Amino acid sequence: MKKCFRMLVPSLIVGVVFLLVLLRSHPVLLRIPTTDDSVTPRYYCIVNPFRDKGPETIAETHLNRLSAGQVEAVSCCVGQREYVLEKEKQFPIRSWRLGDRRDDENGSRLVYWVKRGNGYPAPNGYEAEVHFTVIQVGASWQVRSFSAVY
């Protein structure tokens, strides 16, 4: 019985790792909804450790720049440019977490849940949505669009 168990555990671990490598094109393995009753449901994601992190890296570079007050980081990628840049200055991003990611042949759509500063008019601990569309151009990734809920 012990021999069987000793062989089963390593085999199971190798099998799970092999499966995750095969599922690299599926960056989010599991979406866990929160228990809040908000209009826009929030998720916690369990991500594939073998996913291509390029789209997240470029999005988080922009989030870092926004949190440092460099709102021009997204000026090329927003629809209502003046409104969005004004709101990003007024309520800077303080922290974020990945809430969802969906990949297709055109790139990735990422949703981040952010906490904002400067007395953002929301209940304590409230997270707002930020959306990125990221495309691959050659060997690098570029932000195609940025939008946020204020």
Buried (B, 14 or more C-beta within 10 A) or exposed (E): EEEEEEEEEEEEEEEEEEEBEEEEEBBBBEBEEEEEEEEEEBBBBEBBEBBBEBBBEBBBEBBEBBBEEBBEBBBEBBEEEEEBBEBBEBBBBEEBEBBBBEBEEEBBBBBBBBBBEEEBEEEEEBBBBBBBBBBBEEEEBBBBBBBBEB
